[in-house]
Every structure is written in C-alpha cells, then in structure tokens.
Amino acid sequence: MLSSATESRAKTLVYVAAFTYMITLGLTGVLIPLYALSLGYDLAELGFLVGSQAIFGLTLRLFAGAIADRFGERWVLWFSFATMVAGAAVFAFSTSFWALVGAQTFLGFSRATYWTATQTYASSINRAKAAEILGRIGSSGNTGSVIGTFLSGILVIALGYEVTFWLVAGVALAGLLGSLGLPPLPRKAALRGFRQSLAPVPGIARSKGMLMGGIAAFYASTSMILTMVLFIPYFREIGYDEASNGMLRSVGVVSSIILGIVFGRVFARLGSQALFTAAFGLMGMTVGIIPFVGDSTAVLILLMLAYGVLHGVMGIMYPLTASQHSVPEQRGVAMGYVGLYWGTAQLVVPAAFGMIAAAMGLEITFWIAGAIFLAGAVAMPTVYPRLVARAQA
C-alpha cells in the first residue's frame, strides 16, 4: 500500500509521462502517413509501412509484461521512450522505404512497451481506483496527443519533415528524463525469475475474461489505426493540406480528453457491456457516414469529435477489463497478453485496409470498416455475458 504522498507522486508523474509520450505519438501518427504519401508511396505501400511497426513489437508485448512483473514497470517505460528517440531519428534523415520500415520497427518496440508499462503501472497504483486512474491517464495522454497531432502539419509546413522528426526525438528524450522520477510500486510477491514471470501465460490465455479484454483491445487498436490508413489519405484526397489534416485529426482527440476525465462516473453508471455495445455501434455508424459528407469541414469536425469519444471508451475499456480479470502479481503479463490482440490489429489492419483501399477506393473501405464495428455491437449482447459470466463463475 502506497502512502498518500507517494500515491499522489506516482499518479502525477505517470500522467506527465503519458502526456509527453503521446505528444510524440500524435506527431508520428500524422507525420508518417503524410511523409510516405509525399514520397510517392501508394496506399498499399502506406498500409505496409504503417503496419510494419507491429511485426516485432507484437512478440515484445509479453516479454515487456514479464519484465514489468520481474523488475518493475519503470524499466519498460524507459525502454519505450529510448526506442521512440531512435525511430524518430531514422525518419529524420532517411527516405528509403526499407529504412523507414526499420524506423517503424523501432517505433513498434516503443508502442508495444509503452502501453504495457503505463497501463500496468497505472492500474497497480490503487486497484480500487483503477477505472478513475486509467481514465485520467487516458485524458492526460490525449491532451498530449492533441498538441502533437495539431502541430504536426503546421510544423511540417514551417520546418519541413526532417526538422519535425528531430523535434519528435527531442520530446521523447525529454519524456525519458522526466520518467526517471517515477517511484517504484510495492510488490506483494518476491521477485521471480524471468521464466516464472511468463509461467502464468497459459492460464491467462484460457481465461474467458481475458479473451474479452483481447477482443476489446483488437477493436480499440483498429479504431486507432484507421485514422492513419483511411482518414489521413481521405482528407488529403478531398483537398485538405498538412495543417488542415493535422487539425481534423486533433479534433477527435479533444473529446477523448473530456471522456477520460469523466470515464469513472460513466463506467459506474452504465457498466462494461452497455459501454462496449454503444461504442462499437456508434463507431460503426460514424465511420460509415464520413464518405457521405464530402469536404464539409463543420460536419467532419462533429464526426471526428464523436470518433474521439468512442475511441477513448475503447482505449480505456480494454486495459480495465484486463485488470479486472488478473491478479496484481501477474498484471504486467496480463496487459502484455491483451496487448497481443492490440498488436495483431496493428499488423493486420493497416496492410489489409491499405490493399482494399488501393483496389476498391477509400469510400468502400470506410463502409467495410464501419460494418466491422457494427458487427461487434450486434454480437456484444451475446458474446459479453458468455465470456464474462464464465470468467466470474
């Protein structure tokens, strides 16, 4: 049990770490697709480039969780910031497709380990307040994402891609230095060997509740990746420049900030099943509507605000579900396990949707994406009780 002062310091510093890291993620989320398109790569190549960050990052998630359980989450978070610095530096001086794939691989290491570390750390500070803390870490992270996303296009126009990527590396380095102050969390069990840290994985994989967390993670990851492989190319296709593209993407993150602040109360009122069903269904409708509104900025802003709220719900619900169906001593591996579903979506979705968009056009690809979310909403009243009820039986 943490003292009141230490708990407050832990929460404050992890919120600051999330804020800093998500500035870099907001920047790269817009910069990388725009950079690839500016170099002349088509939608299929864009999808491969975006998805390449998950190739090795996917396998790293469980190991990151095991390291977090063995040595503490702070080491994993420091690695995450360091690999973000390395990946951004490669983007700053290279235009070669395969060099960019290599840089994306480093960013994949960073993303895979960041989510595992911060979600495990945040949910372990005070388990009774896990929903509140995860909501607020999402809100602080999304605040950073708004800044990074909004500035991305402006910085490119003002400074060019090379300098902007160096700025990403600089922000990540600042985040690394700031996160060194995170206090270690008490551990109920004695430190175990690395192999023992991975020993719970088969049991976690058989857990119905963890499967629900994995499904939630896959959908949350898909909602994130669609903004890179569909939204940014579509906004560019209908006439928005880099600055306007970044502005539209940042609008969606603003509503996620508000959602994160009030999430604890919304969750207490509605519960998991209703939130999952509503988020999936409304997300499907939002994505499907976008191609019908053309270049109307006002309508697109409203749709992106709605998209941000729904993505925010999904982004908080999957680690919360994982924390509810795992014990504190195995929290890192549990977060790493549901992260495999997140990483699978990061690997499969951009490549698949990039090829679909190249072959059939962006509008049809939007409708296919919307249908996937609507199918999840229709299935949720049947799937959720079966998985969660069996997990709690």
N, C-alpha and C positions, 0 to 999 in steps of 0.2 A: 504494500500500500504506500503510495507516494504521499509525502507531506503536502499541505495545501500550497506552499510556496513552490515546491518542485513541480507539482502538477501544473500550476499556472505557467511556470517557465517552459515546461515541456510542450504545452499546448501553444504558447506564443511562438516558440521557435519553430515548431513543425508547421505552423500556419505561415510563418515567414519563408521557410524553405519551400513550401508549396507555391507560395506567391512568386518567388524568384524562379523556380524551375518552370512554372507554367508560362512565365514570360517567354522563355526560350522555346517552349513547345508551341505557344501561339505564333511566334515568329516563324519557326520552321514549318508549321502547318500550312502557311500561305506561301512562304518563300520557295519551298522545294517544288511544289507543282508549277508555280509561275516560272521559276528558273528553268525547269525541264521544258516547258512549253516555249520559252524564249529561245532555247537552244534548238528548237525544231523537232523535238521528240513527239510522236503521235500519242493518242490516248492509250493504246495498248502498251507502249513503252512506259508511259507515265504510270499506268497501273502496276507494271512490274517493278519500276523504281520505288514507288511508294510502298509496295508490299515487301520489298527485299529487306527492309529493316526487321522483319519478323522471322527471317529464316533461322538465324542462330539465337535471336532473342527468345524465341519460343522455348528452346531447350534450357535456357538460362533461368527461367522463372522458378522452377522447383529448387534448383541449386541456390538461388537467391533466398528463397524461403528457408531452406535448411541452414544457410549461413546466418540468416537473421535469428533463427531459433538457437543456433550454436553460439554465436558471438555477439548478437545484438543487431538491431536494425540500422544503427547509425553507420556501420561499415558499408552496408549495402547502399545506403543513400549517398555516401561519399563516392563510391564507385560510379553511381549513376551520374552525378554531376561531372566527374572526370571524363567519362566517355562522351558526354554531351559536348564538352570542350573539344575533344579530339575530332568528333564527327563534323562539327561546325567548321573547324579549321580546314578540313579537307575540302568541304564545299567552297570555302573562300578562295582557294587557288586552283581548282580543277574544273574542267568542262567535259572530260572524258566520261562516257556513260558508265563504264565499269568502275572507274574511280568513284563516281557518285554512288554507285551501288555499294561499294566498300564503305563510303562515308555513312550511308543509310544503315549499314550493318552496325556501326558504332552507335548510331542513334537508337537502333533497336536494342542494343545492350542497355543503353541508358533508360529507355522507356520501360523495358521489362523489369529492371531492378528498381526503378523509381516507384512504380505502383505497389510492388510487393513491400518495399521498405516503409513507405509512408502509411499505407493502409494498415499494415501490421502494427506499426508504432502507434498510430492514432487510436486504433481500436483497443489497444492494450493500456493506454494511459489510465482510463477509468471505464471498465466494462459497462457499468450501469449507465454511463452517458455516451455509449458508443455511437448511437444514432446522431446525437447532437454534435459530437466532435467530428465525425465523418462528414456531416453536413457542413460544418463550418470550415473544415479543411478543403472541402469542395468549393465553398464560397471564396475563400482566400486564394485558392489556386485559380479559380475562374476570373478573379479580379486581375491576376497577373496575365492570364490568357487574353483578356480584353485588351490590355495595354499592348501586349506583343502582337496580337492579331491586327489591331487597329493601326499600329505604327508600321507594320511590315511593308505594306505597299507604299506608304509615304517615304520610308527610309530608302526603298529601292529607287524611287524616282529622284530623291535628293542626293543619295550617296552611291547608288549602284549596288549590285549584288555582292561583290567582293567585300566591301567595307561592312555591309549589313551582316554578312555571315561572321565577320570578325567581331562585330558587336554581340552576336549571339554567344560566341565563345567567351567573351568578356563577362557577360551576365552570368553564364554558367559557372565561371571561375569565382565570381563574387558569391554565388549561392553556395559553392563548395566551402569557401572560407567561413561564411556565416553559419553553416550547419555544423561546424565543428563544436559549437557550444551546446548542442542537444544533450540533455542529461541521460545517462543510461537508465533503463527501466528495470525494476526488480524482477527476478526470475524465480518462479516457485520451485522449479526442479534444478538440480545440479547440472552444470554444463555437460553435454554428452558428446560423444564422437560424431563425426560428420555422417557416418553410415547410419548411426542410430537416429540422427535428425531426419533422415529420409525414410526410416522404417515405417512411420505412420501412413505413407502414401497409399499403399493398397487399401487400407481401411477407409481412408478419406475418399478414394476413388469409388468405393462401394456405397458410400453414403448417399441416400436419395436427396437429402437436404443440400449436400454439396453439388449434386447434379443440377439442382435448381439454381444454385449460385453460378454454376458454369454456364447454363443457358442464358441467365441474365447478363453475364459478362460478355458472351458472344454478341448479343443484341446491342449492348452498350458500346462495344468496340465497333460494330458495324455502323452505328449512328455517328461515331466519330470519324471513321474513315470515309464515309460518303461525302463529307464536306470537302475532302481533298481530291477525290477522283471524279465527283459529279458536280458539286456546287461551283468550285472554282473554275473549271473549264466551261461550265454553262454560263456563269456570269460574264466570263470573258467573251464567249460566243455571242451574247446578246448586247455587247458593247461597253462593258464596264472595264476601266483600266485598273492598274495595280492598286492604286489608292482606294478606289471605289470597291474593288474586290475585297480588300482587307477590311474596309468599313462594314460591308454587309456581313462578313464572317464574324466581326467583333460584336455586332448587334445581338447575335444569338447567344454569345457568352454572357452579356449583361444580365439577361433574365436568369441564367444559371446561378449567378451570384445571389440574387434575391431568393431563389429556390433553396440554395444551400443554407441561408440564414434561418429560414422558417421550416426546413425539412423535418426537424424533430417533431414539431407540432403536427404537421401534415401526416407524418407516418403514424403518430399516436392516434390520430382521428380516423384514418382510412384503413390502415393495415397493409400488409405486403401484397396480397392477392389483388385487391382493388387498384393499388398503385401500378402494379405490373400491367394489368389489363388495360387501364386507362392510358398509360404511357405508350404501350405498343400500338393500341388502336389509333390514338391521336397522332402518333408519329407517322403511321402508315398514310393517314389522310393528308397530313402536312406535306410529306414528300411527294405524294401523287398529285397534289394541287399545283406545285411550283411550275411545271411546264405550261400550265394554262394561263398564267398571269403575265407572260411576256416580260417586258422590261419596266414594268410599273414599280418604281422604287418604293413607294409607300406600302404597297401590298407585300412586296418582298421583305421589307423590314418587319412587318407584322408576322409573316410566316417564319422569319428567322428568330424572332422573339419567342414564338411558340416552340420552335425547334430546340432552342436553348433550354427552355424549361424541361422539355421531355427528355432530352439528352442528360440533363442534370439529374433527373429522377433515376434514370438507368445507371448513371455513373456512381451514384451513392448506394443504390439498392444491391448491387452485386457484392461489394465487399461487406456490406451489412449482413447479407444472407450468409456469406461465408463465416463471418464472426459468430453468428447465432448458432451455427452447426459445427463449431470447432471449440476445442479447449485452449486456454491461453498458452500452454506449453507447446502446442502444435500450430499456433496461429500463423506463423510465417510460412510453413509448408502448405497450410490450407489456402492462404492468399495466393501462394505460388501455383497451387493446383487450379483454382478458378482462373488464374491468370493464363493458364494454358488455353482455355477457351477464348479469352481475350486475344491472345497471340495468334491463335488459329484464324480468327476472323481477320486480324491484321495481315496475315499471309494470304488467305484465300480470297477475301472480298475485293481488295483493290485489283488483283490480277484478273479475277472473273469479271468484275464490272468494267474494267478497262477494255477487255476484249469485247464484251457485249456492246459497250458504247461505240467502239470503233466499227463494229459490224452493223449495228442496228440504229445508232444515233442516241443522243443523250436523252431525248424525251421518253422514248420507250424504256430506257434504262431506269429513269426515275420511276416509272409506273411499276416496273418489276420490283424495285427496292421497296416501294410502298406496299405492294402486295405481300412481301415477306413479313413486314411488320404487322399488317392486318391479320395474316395467318397466325402469328404469335398471339395476338389478342384473342382471336376466336378459340384457340386451343387452351389458353391460360385457365379458364374455369374448370377444365378437366385435368390438365397437367399439374397445376399447383397443388390442389388438395392431395392428389395421389403421392406426389413426391414429398411434400412437407409433412403430411399426416403419417406416412410410413417412417419418415425420419424421426418423428417425435413419439412414435408408438413404442 
